[in-house]
Amino acid sequence: MSTPAGDALLHQPLKEVIGGKTAAALNKAFGMNTVLDLLEHYPRRYAERGQLTDLQTLSEGESVTIMATIDSVTVRQMKARRGSILEAVVTDGRGHISVTFFNQKWREREFRAGRSGLFAGQISTYRGKRQLAHPQCILLPEGVDDDPDAVAAFAGAVIPVYPSSASITSWQLGAAVTIILDSIGELSSTIPESVRQRFALLDYGQALRMIHRPSSMAEVEQARHTLKFGEALLLQCVLAQRRSVLAASNAIPRVHTDSGLLASFDSRLPFQLTSGQQEVAAQISKDLAADHPMHRLLQGDVGTGKTVVALRAMLAVVDAGGQAALLAPTEVLAQQHYRWISQALGPLGQAGTLHGDPSGTKVALLTGSQRSTSRRAELLDVASGQAGIVIGTHALLQDRVEFADLALVVVDEQHRFGVEQRAALSDKALDGTRPHTLVMTATPIPRTLAMTVFGDLEVSTLTELPAGRAPITTHVVAVEEQPAHAARVWQRASEEVALGRRVFVVCPRIGDEIDQADAPGDESQASPLASVLETFHELSTQLPNNVRLGMLHGRMSADEKESTMQRFADTGAQDGIDVLVATTVIEVGVDVPEASTMIVLDADRFGISQLHQLRGRVGRGGLPGLCLLCTRMPAGSPARQRLDAVASTTDGFALSQLDLELRQEGDVLGATQSGVRSSLRLLQVLKDAEVIEQARQCAQALIDADPQLVGEPILAEAVARSNDQRQSEYLEKA
């Protein structure tokens, strides 16, 4: 099969096609290296003649694109500070408006009276006059200003407006794209011909030309749809191949037994499993009994009982003669899991000890900061098979960790780990087999996102809260607007402690950082952010003397963290902690039944899902939960709107949807998690559900019929390139 000549040009260095100077500027501004990088830098929006606005009708606050002629230009020095202002008065022949630029005196060379162009921005008012401050602008090329036909053609066309920078304008980007489109010739399409015909899609070359040089907005929409489908199909083929490989892999069936550890554990449970937990448990049991590896995502809101479901799965494989590994992202969470599982199992998890059940197993803990003596003993128990359940951090991924028979891998808070990291643990199974895998997340994932990024996983969802979970009330405390309410926060903390309860106080920083982290919002902070060290010192003087304070943050040693959490969780300890001042190290997994109150300082510095996770640390022991989100942000600001959204509902799925809409899926997932975000230019997984579903069905049919895509070499090459890119990105980060 012959390959069109244009295909080879796509992967050539930009400098060989458009020149070294422009290529260097594009690389510096946007990281572009190849011709394809530039062609996939799609226009952000388009200006049409029909959208151009009569200058006489403009009002403050409008976002407009105007076609106008420069009437006059002046440059003056600013009085209050250093720098200059360039002001151009432009006209459409009926009205006038000022266009101003700060510290851009160089524009005086281009802005000459009589020259025309497009100006886009938001109308504002300064000293009673309407103006466009720092608009985006495209001036007509030199020499056409006096040609009415050229001006009409320029204004009448659909004009692409590209994401630009201070060094590369939209006009320059458009010119570079034009050079390539004029020379590239025919291109092959990754979308098979049969699929293009079925969904009335363009070929790749058509789509590129129409998105960069459209004659109408209808062409823009047609091109965008084709390119979105292409992105979705490529991604879904990668995931379908991954599912195909997993289905063809061998796993040792771990068949459930009616007696053994799992049955003994169930008899010890002080509560009944919810119907959702029972349903998911049945799904997992069926998966474990198969001769190909389970690959399941277990998602559920905070407190829906995912850990109990995972523990029962681990006990089931131990009953069947295998081992289970639980991978946690932090030592605090790994230690929390170790304590909870050890306590839940009791004698069943103490095999080999004086108080252990002879039919039980051993629970091992492996972390990076473990003492060498303890670590060697745990490694021996894991290698010999005596430890049926192994809990750890990234330390589990190291080469020297060997299992006797790794049957099940459980990954908690899976978004903290990349695909390759999960695979590294799976490689520790017996030769010729792969372990079953269960990944968990307390950040609910909308279906379109699960299809797009976790398409190689079967998805189970828990929505029902177990009996005994108390309701949590959330309030936003406006510190500067309501100082009395701010003072009441600490009174309430003292009252909770007097009732024998525990209080979390979370701060966005430790206290000795040189630079403060960027906020998720766009508001600036005039005063320093609350810190653990400073808040701990302040509360030691504000709270009653009988309130015992503690602190927890990421720079403490593992032993210090462990000791602090035990003192906070143990209500009977003489050196216990009543109020724990911490960073988000306690965000997930920490389970203290007596914790009733969560106070988050400068709460606007945290994301929606993060605040929901923090809130889930209280109300876990039957006590009513209270969450106080303290902020200095004014009412009506985007930051306050985020906090109000958290306070308005405890539905994690609704909050997750809002969080993803605000932050975009790329920020939430990260490149190492999805391994595919870099390939998404136009596809929006929250908005393009129909395209994703269609592409998923097509990809599965293609892979079912031809797993290596031998009959679709262009698509096969794109899939291979995507996998190679994902691997190189992982190696760079490693």
C-alpha angles and dihedrals in degrees: 000000000000119000119222113250092238092066092070091052092057093071098040119113112268093233090065091058109032102020135269099268096054092040091053091050092050091048092050094046101038108008092248118164108158138043089253091056089059096044090052090054090096125194113271093214141340134242118217132188089239089059095053112111133221105248091223092062099051119120133189116280096023119132105221144170113212133186107215145152123238110249101178141350130208133177121200137171119250114245102208097047143006119286141057140266123220112203122188122185109213130190139193090202093267107051140017135223135176121244113198134191126185120220093351101115089149089075088072087081091060102032103078127157111266097026118122134211150140119278121190129184146091122304114239134170126237121180090342095308126110115238146169108227115205095343124184107251141186116193121205113258116266115273100030099079092097095042108094092194092053092048091049092049091048094049094040098053125089099254118206116225111203131203099263141178139217090270100038119045127205088249092056092048090051091050092051091049090050091055090055097043090051092054107031101083123189121358131198121234127233089209109086116243093244091055092047091053093046094054098030094243128166123243114259097257092050092049093051093049093046095049092049100034108024124168092203141010088251088065090049092055092046091051094046091051092052094047092046090051090050092053092047094047093050092049094046091049089055090051094043091053089050090052090048092053091049092049090052093048121099124241130175109248111241104203119200117246127204093227133043137061096336094051091047091049092050090053089055095051111115092207141043119256113247118248088252092054091049092050093049090045089056091051091051093046090054091048093050091053092058125097093232123067122272113234107184136159115213111197128176141148122267110294099013092124104254093150093057090052091049093048091052089052090051092050090049093058091044088054087053092054100263138107131244128212124202113201116201127184098227137033091236090057093042091052091046090053090047093052094045096046092045091050093044092051097041109174089359089071097043103073113163094027131103093255097037126119109246090224093049134091138230126259113216130195124206122183135159096248096048118130112258095241094052091042094053091051092050092047090053092051090050094048093047094048094240089119105067094178119045120188123189153128128249085311087084089067095062119113095240092061105095128179128207091218117348105199104162135028117197116191116196120205089007094191087074091064133062126229091254093053091054089048091052090061092044089057089068093075123107115293113281094016139083126214124243112260130214118180121190134201133178090196102087114227124214114236095250091054092048090051092049104044106015096037092131091063132078107230127225120181131201115201105158120090115224119248113274097039106130123218117260122221117206127198132180111226113204099208098194098035095045110029091166090058090048091055090047090060092072093042088055090049090055091048092052091050090050087058090056095258133131129241130205120207113190124196129188095231141028097234110246099071118127094213129033119233120253116263122241089234132058100248122108123230115228096191130043119279119253112268134197095238096047095042091049090053093047094048091050087068099034102048124068116274093248092061108099114217130203137172135214130186142148097265094063118099120259091252091051092050092048093048092047094051092048091051090049094048097043107080092185097054115115090217093042126147122237100179119033117198107201149151122241089287083106093052098110138026099005108133119190111159093199093054106111105158134054117190115187116192118208085006091176088075091070131074124248096253091045092054090048090052092049091049089054091066091077133060092038098124102052094274117124108259127228125193120188117192108198118198143162094206116118123249113272095026118127090248092055090047090057091050092046088053091054091048092049098061144017091205103121093194092057091046092047091054091051092045092053092048090053099041101029122233095269092063092048098047106033125207097274093052099052098022087204109066092101090065094057113092104148106006114103109193094204094051105031100060094136093052091047092050092049092047091047092054092047093047093050091049091049094049093044090055097038114013094188094039091235090158092052104050096167092054091042091054091050091050091050091048090050091052092047091050091049091051093049092049090052092050091050091053093044 
